[in-house]
Amino acid sequence: MKNEVEAMKLSLRILALVTVIGLAGCNATTGGSDGFASDESRPSAEATACLAGDQSIESESMCLHDDAACYPIADGSWCTGPRVASCPMGSNPLPAELPCPEKARCFAQSESLQCVIGG
């Protein structure tokens, strides 16, 4: 029993040492910074172009509504495009003409999609 405890203590010390060495190695490979050589090589926090299928527009007020994307890009313009709404896992689409079933929970996922859980 005493040998098992000593062996476990030794294993924990080795694991701690390996962790410290590993973390020190990670810091050395990034130069102790965020890994970017200069601000010019740092990626932008803003999109620089619209996604495929989206269109460039002048302002947010021109964005599509009801199941659509709307996002700014770096040059000050905006992008918009349709998106297909879907119900989250564990729920199902409820046709617009049907009421929420008894003992179920219904919610609007988007302007054009109602979802139902249970019932």
N, C-alpha and C positions, 0 to 999 in steps of 0.2 A: 504494500500500500504506500509506504514512504517513497519507494523508488518511482511509483507512478506519479505521485505529486511532484517530485523533483523533475521528472521527465516533462511534465506538463508546464512547469515553471520555465524550464529551459526552452521549450517550444514557443512559449509566449514571448520570451526575450528575443529569440531569433526572429519571430514574426514582427515584433516591434522594430528591430534593427533593419530588416528588409524594407519595411514600410517607410522608415525615415530615409533610407538610401534611395528608394524609389521616388519619393517626393522631392528630394534634393536633385535627383537626375532630371525630373520634369522641369523644375525651375531653371536648371542649367540649359536645357534645350530651347527654352523660350527667352533666354537672356534675362530672366527675372522680370520680364514685362509681359505685355499681352500677346507677344509673338509677332507683332507687325514691325517691320524695319523702320517705317516712317509713317507719318500721318497720310501721305499720298497713297500708300498701299493699303490703308485701312478701308474696309468696305463701307459704303454709305449706309446710313440708317434709313434712307428714303429710296423708293423705287425710282428708277431712271427711265422706265418705259412701261407702256401698258402690256398686260399679259396678252398672249395670243387669243384672238377672238373678242377682246375688249376694244373700245374705241376711245380716242383722246377727245376730251371736251374742254371748254374754256373755264367752267366753274362748277362748283358742287351743285348749284341749283339746276344744272342741266342733267344730273344723274338720273338714270333709269330708276324706277321704283318697283316694288313688288317682286321679290326674289331676284335682286340684282346686286352686283358689286358696285362700290363707289369708293375710290381711293385717290389721294393726291400723289403726284410725282414731283421729282426734284425741280423741274423747270417752272413750277407754279400752276401747271394745268392739272386736270383731273382725268381719270379713266373710269369708264363704266362698261358694264356688260351683263348679260343675263346669267343667272345661276339657277340650277335645278334644285328646288327645295326637296328635302327628304325627311322622314320622321326618324328620330333617334332610335337606337337599338332598344328593343323591348316595347316599342309602340308600332302602330300601324296607321296608314292613311285612312281617314274617314271621309267618304264622299260628301261633298258640300250639301247635297240635298237630304242627307240623313241626320237625324238628331243624335246627340250623345246617348249611347245605350245606358240602361239602368246599371248601377253598380260599376260603372266605368268612369275613368277620368279622361276628359278631353281637353285639348289645348291647341291654340293657334301656333303652329311652328313658323308660319309666315303669313303674309296677307292672303295667299291663295292655297294654303295647306293646313288642314286640321288633322291632328293626330289623336289616337285613342289608345289608352292603356287599360287592360282588363276588360271586364264586361262580357 
